[in-house]
Amino acid sequence: MKYRSFIRKLSLGQEDLEQIKHAVQEAEAKTSGEIALAIIPESASYAFWELLMAIVTSLLLLTAVFPLADSVYAWLSSIAWGERPWYLVAFYLLLCAVSVGLLYVAYNIPFIDSLIVPQRAKDHAVYARAMRYFTESGVYATSNHSGILIFVSYFEHQVRIIADRGISQKISQDLWNLIADEMSEQLAKKNVKEAFLGAVTRAGDLLAEYFPSQEQNPNELSDGLVILGNDVWA
């Protein structure tokens, strides 16, 4: 998914981003925990699956055309000088190359792409990318290990909430999964801002219950929503 089209899909203005940032600040004022937010167009390129499906579909197309070899050869001979056996070979090679190229472009259309990429591959990609950002953003390195990451991967339609070990010892992952499910419902309705505001509020209340605010409550992570790019395949 192209980064610019992704930004348009989010429909988040500067005022919306400020509201999300303010919601994080309000939630963190009630707790010693830290909340990080991130959203990404897609967690991997999936080019392997797109190319594989293009090749497989092209081979199926060639299989369907093979029985018509006599007719194809007769047609080629009628538009070229003389009869040459290599006409047929060249035609099939060209058909294969063109069909692979066109199908690869078609399989890059997000709706079609989402159908051909195996769910297991998407799950693995989202988990790996979320864990990578969990490390890159410093959520794992807060002083009390009381940080959480709310990570959204748009193409895969997945929300992951990853809690550091200090939180995991007191709060069940099932509770975070409930918040993620509610957030997914809002995102499915294209309510991106509302999805983040609701998740931040719920997460803040949960953190405040187990990790109340302390006298010294430094802000260790960025409060705003971080919109990630597609790395090398952007």
C-alpha positions in Angstrom: 0.0 0.0 0.0 1.4 3.4 -1.0 2.2 5.7 1.9 0.3 8.7 0.4 -2.9 6.7 -0.3 -2.6 5.3 3.2 -2.5 8.8 4.7 -5.6 9.7 2.8 -7.4 6.6 4.0 -6.7 7.5 7.6 -8.5 10.9 7.2 -6.6 12.3 10.2 -6.0 16.0 10.3 -3.6 17.9 12.5 -6.4 18.6 15.0 -7.3 14.9 15.2 -3.6 14.0 15.9 -3.5 16.6 18.6 -6.7 15.1 20.2 -5.1 11.7 20.3 -1.9 13.1 21.8 -3.8 15.0 24.4 -5.8 11.8 25.3 -2.4 10.0 25.8 -1.2 12.8 28.1 -4.4 12.6 30.1 -4.3 8.9 30.4 -0.6 8.9 31.5 -1.3 11.6 34.1 -3.3 9.0 36.1 -0.7 6.2 35.9 3.0 5.5 36.1 2.6 3.5 33.0 3.5 4.7 29.5 1.4 4.4 26.3 2.9 4.4 22.8 0.8 4.5 19.6 1.8 3.4 16.1 0.1 2.7 12.8 1.6 1.3 9.6 0.2 0.8 6.1 1.4 -2.9 6.1 3.8 -4.9 8.1 5.6 -6.6 5.1 5.7 -6.2 1.3 4.3 -9.7 0.6 5.9 -9.5 -2.9 6.8 -13.2 -2.6 3.2 -14.2 -2.4 2.1 -11.8 -5.1 4.7 -13.1 -7.5 4.1 -16.7 -6.7 0.4 -16.4 -7.3 1.1 -14.5 -10.6 3.3 -17.4 -11.8 0.8 -20.1 -10.7 -2.1 -18.3 -12.4 0.0 -17.8 -15.6 0.9 -21.5 -15.7 -2.8 -22.3 -15.4 -3.6 -20.0 -18.2 -1.0 -21.6 -20.4 -2.4 -25.0 -19.5 -5.8 -23.9 -20.7 -4.3 -22.5 -24.0 -2.2 -25.6 -24.8 -5.1 -27.6 -26.4 -5.5 -24.7 -28.9 -1.9 -25.0 -30.1 -2.9 -26.0 -33.7 -5.2 -23.1 -34.0 -2.7 -20.7 -32.5 0.0 -22.0 -34.8 -2.2 -21.6 -37.9 -3.1 -18.1 -36.9 0.6 -17.2 -36.3 1.5 -18.7 -39.7 -1.2 -16.6 -41.4 0.2 -13.3 -40.1 3.9 -14.1 -40.6 6.0 -15.3 -43.6 6.1 -19.0 -43.8 5.7 -21.6 -41.1 8.3 -21.7 -38.3 8.0 -24.0 -35.3 9.6 -21.4 -33.1 6.6 -19.1 -33.6 4.5 -21.2 -31.2 7.3 -21.4 -28.6 7.8 -17.6 -28.8 4.1 -17.0 -28.5 3.8 -19.1 -25.4 6.9 -17.5 -23.8 5.5 -14.0 -24.5 2.1 -14.9 -23.2 3.7 -16.2 -20.0 5.8 -13.2 -19.5 3.0 -10.7 -20.2 0.5 -12.6 -18.1 2.9 -12.8 -15.1 3.6 -9.0 -15.3 -0.1 -8.1 -15.6 -1.2 -10.5 -12.8 1.6 -9.3 -10.5 0.3 -5.7 -10.9 -3.3 -6.9 -10.3 -2.3 -8.9 -7.2 -0.9 -5.7 -5.8 -4.3 -4.2 -5.6 -5.0 -4.1 -1.8 -8.4 -5.9 -2.0 -7.0 -8.8 -4.1 -3.7 -8.8 -2.2 -5.5 -9.4 1.1 -7.2 -12.5 -0.4 -4.1 -14.2 -1.8 -1.7 -13.7 1.1 -2.1 -16.5 3.7 -3.4 -15.5 7.0 -0.5 -17.2 8.8 1.9 -15.0 6.8 0.1 -11.9 7.7 -0.1 -12.8 11.4 3.6 -13.5 11.5 4.5 -10.3 9.7 2.4 -8.1 12.0 3.8 -9.7 15.2 7.3 -9.3 13.9 6.8 -5.7 12.9 5.1 -4.8 16.2 7.9 -6.4 18.2 10.4 -4.6 16.2 8.8 -1.2 16.9 8.3 -2.2 20.5 12.1 -2.3 20.7 12.8 0.7 18.4 10.5 3.0 20.2 11.9 2.2 23.6 8.7 0.8 25.1 10.7 -2.1 26.5 13.1 0.3 28.3 10.9 2.3 30.6 12.3 2.6 34.1 9.6 0.4 35.7 9.0 -1.7 32.6 5.5 -0.4 32.6 5.0 0.6 29.0 2.5 -0.7 26.4 2.5 -0.4 22.6 -0.8 -0.1 20.7 0.2 -1.1 17.2 -2.1 -1.1 14.2 -1.3 -2.7 10.8 -3.8 -1.3 8.4 -3.6 -3.7 5.4 -3.8 -6.8 7.6 -6.7 -5.3 9.7 -4.9 -6.2 12.9 -4.4 -4.5 16.2 -1.7 -5.7 18.6 -1.3 -4.4 22.2 2.1 -5.4 23.6 2.8 -4.9 27.3 6.3 -4.8 28.9 7.0 -7.5 31.5 6.2 -5.3 34.4 2.7 -4.9 33.2 2.3 -8.5 32.1 3.0 -9.7 35.6 -0.2 -7.9 36.9 -2.5 -7.5 33.9 -3.7 -10.5 31.8 -3.1 -10.2 28.0 -6.8 -11.1 27.6 -7.7 -7.7 28.9 -5.5 -6.0 26.3 -7.0 -8.3 23.6 -10.5 -7.0 24.5 -9.3 -3.5 24.0 -7.7 -4.5 20.7 -11.0 -6.1 19.6 -13.0 -3.0 20.4 -10.5 -0.9 18.5 -10.7 -3.2 15.5 -14.5 -2.7 15.4 -14.0 1.0 15.2 -11.3 0.8 12.6 -13.6 -1.4 10.5 -16.1 1.5 10.5 -13.3 3.9 9.3 -13.4 5.6 12.7 -9.7 5.9 13.1 -9.6 8.8 15.5 -12.3 7.3 17.7 -10.6 3.9 17.7 -7.4 5.4 19.1 -9.2 7.7 21.6 -11.2 4.8 22.9 -8.2 2.4 23.2 -6.1 5.1 25.0 -8.9 5.8 27.5 -9.5 2.1 28.2 -5.8 1.4 28.5 -5.2 4.4 30.7 -8.0 3.3 33.1 -6.5 -0.2 33.2 -3.0 1.0 33.9 -4.2 3.4 36.6 -5.8 0.6 38.5 -2.6 -1.5 38.7 0.0 1.3 38.2 -1.3 4.5 39.9 0.5 7.7 39.4 3.6 8.4 41.5 5.1 11.7 42.8 7.8 11.4 40.2 6.1 10.5 36.9 8.5 11.3 34.0 7.2 11.1 30.5 9.5 8.6 28.9 7.8 7.9 25.5 6.4 10.0 22.7 2.7 10.8 23.4 1.5 11.2 19.8 0.4 8.8 17.2 3.4 7.6 15.1 2.6 6.9 11.5 5.2 4.5 10.2 6.3 4.1 6.6 6.8 0.9 4.6 10.6 0.8 5.1 12.4 -0.2 1.9 9.3 -1.0 -0.1 7.5 2.4 0.5 
